[in-house]
Amino acid sequence: NIEDQVETINGFKVLATEVEVPNAKAIRSTMDDFKSKLQDTIIVLASNVDGKVSIIATVPKTHTDQIKAGDIIKNMAPIVGGKGGGRPDMAQGGGTQPENITESLRFIKDYIKNL
């Protein structure tokens, strides 16, 4: 149950998790599914498809004055050997070091904790 993985960090509801998807494009539809269930939650997803990392983040518009999805991805992507960016409410990136996915998700939780 995905709701059980939501944590409250620094006053924000946060879901930062690795997901299994069949291809890189599927992470976006997975994000849409999670967003519809967890509307007031900062969501960060990472996946490893064929040795490549896909990452995506969404931030509710009510929180974008404090935290931006583009900043989350810009800080997370180098940990998985990549880059990315986007809008304040939605951003995507990728990388080539799937072995660092767990570390990148842990980093994002610390990043939010220290806002």
Secondary structure as GFF3:
##gff-version 3
##sequence-region A 1 115
A	DSSP	three_ten_helix	2	5	.	.	.	ID=ss1
A	DSSP	beta_strand	7	9	.	.	.	ID=ss2
A	DSSP	beta_strand	12	18	.	.	.	ID=ss3
A	DSSP	alpha_helix	26	37	.	.	.	ID=ss4
A	DSSP	beta_strand	41	49	.	.	.	ID=ss5
A	DSSP	beta_strand	52	58	.	.	.	ID=ss6
A	DSSP	three_ten_helix	61	63	.	.	.	ID=ss7
A	DSSP	alpha_helix	69	76	.	.	.	ID=ss8
A	DSSP	three_ten_helix	77	80	.	.	.	ID=ss9
A	DSSP	beta_strand	83	86	.	.	.	ID=ss10
A	DSSP	beta_strand	90	95	.	.	.	ID=ss11
A	DSSP	three_ten_helix	98	100	.	.	.	ID=ss12
A	DSSP	alpha_helix	101	113	.	.	.	ID=ss13
###
